[in-house]
Amino acid sequence: MPVFTTLTRIGLVGYGEVGRILAEDLRARDLRVSTYDLKLDGAAGSPLREHAERHGVALAQSHAALTQQADLIVSAVTASQAVPVAQACAPAVSKLAWFLDFNSASPGAKQRAAALIDGADGRYVEGAVMTSVPP
């Protein structure tokens, strides 16, 4: 049995274009999806909040709240935020939770992020985005 069949709680850090596309596809497969994005803080009535509500995506109040409840955390943020997001998520990552770093950060940034997540007993997976992601 593939390990990914047990992943039912997905947390998306970053709710930009990539995060929203992933959320729609994951929700279409009846997976529980939650998200945290700094842009959602205090943004009542924003298009991002409306999108999340329309697609049944729960909004977390912080990186830690998102991370604690997820079997798989997908970091879909800009390259400059890869390490800060790993720093924010590492203290709350569940033992053996997967952390997919899905951006175009440098190899050095990916190594720093991996050390943070792996050091907290999470499982870091590097993913690269090299071009725009179509809907």
LINQUI-V476730 format. One record per helix or strand of 2 or more residues. SS is the DSSP state (alpha for helix, beta for strand). FROM is the first residue (numbers start at 1). LEN is the number of residues. Records with the same first field share a line. If there is no record, write none. Layout:
# LINQUI-V476730
SS: FROM-LEN ; FROM-LEN
This chain:
# LINQUI-V476730
alpha: 3-4 ; 17-12 ; 38-3 ; 47-9 ; 63-6 ; 79-12 ; 107-13
beta: 9-5 ; 32-5 ; 58-2 ; 72-4 ; 98-6 ; 123-6
